Structures are given as C-alpha cells and as structure tokens.
C-alpha cells in the first residue's frame, strides 16, 4: 500500500522557454491538450497559466507572463517572511 501522506509535491515554475511554447501554440491555434502534451506538463498547469497571465484583451505574451509570475512569487515569499501582527506569541 502506498502512503502518499509523507510525499511532498514538488513545484517547478514554468520556464521562459515553456511560456514561449505556450504563446506559439496559442497563436497557431493549437489546443491546450496539444500544448500540454508537447511540454510534458499537466493540463491544469497550462490552463491556469493562460488564465492567470493573459492580458486584459485575452492575449498571452510569454515575456509579460513570466514577469507577472515572478513578481507574484516574490511577493508571496515576502508575505511568508513577515510575521502577522495579529497573531499572539
């Protein structure tokens, strides 16, 4: 019997090259399925990436997507380091 409770899920951020591949695939009107199969990523990773990092006019641009993602990740790390003033010690 496999016990997955001790298994830690590894997170690997999309690389700029993978984001380029997503952008190219979308511009060539490839399906999300074709894109995730080509990149070897889960379908949900690709669809979340497109939803989170598309521009207001629904265009996906790799450079801006990577910039936004990196900024969000840095902000998240900063929030983790700053102790919450409301918590009691």
NORTA-V966989 format. One record per pair of residues at least 4 apart in sequence whose ideal C-beta (glycine too) atoms are under 6 Angstrom apart, sorted by sequence separation. I is the first residue (numbers start at 1). GAP is how many residues later the second one is. D is the distance in Angstrom with one decimal. If there is no record, write none. Layout:
i | gap | d
I | GAP | D
I | GAP | D
//
This chain:
i | gap | d
14 | 4 | 4.5
30 | 4 | 4.3
41 | 4 | 4.7
44 | 4 | 5.9
48 | 4 | 5.9
49 | 4 | 5.9
50 | 4 | 5.8
54 | 4 | 5.4
55 | 4 | 4.8
14 | 5 | 5.5
25 | 5 | 4.0
30 | 5 | 5.6
36 | 5 | 5.1
41 | 5 | 5.9
54 | 6 | 4.9
36 | 7 | 4.7
25 | 10 | 4.1
36 | 10 | 4.5
50 | 10 | 5.7
35 | 11 | 5.5
53 | 12 | 3.5
22 | 13 | 5.8
32 | 14 | 5.4
32 | 15 | 5.7
53 | 15 | 5.4
21 | 18 | 5.9
18 | 21 | 5.6
26 | 34 | 5.3
23 | 37 | 5.5
23 | 39 | 4.3
20 | 42 | 4.6
19 | 43 | 3.9
19 | 46 | 5.2
19 | 47 | 5.3
16 | 50 | 5.0
//
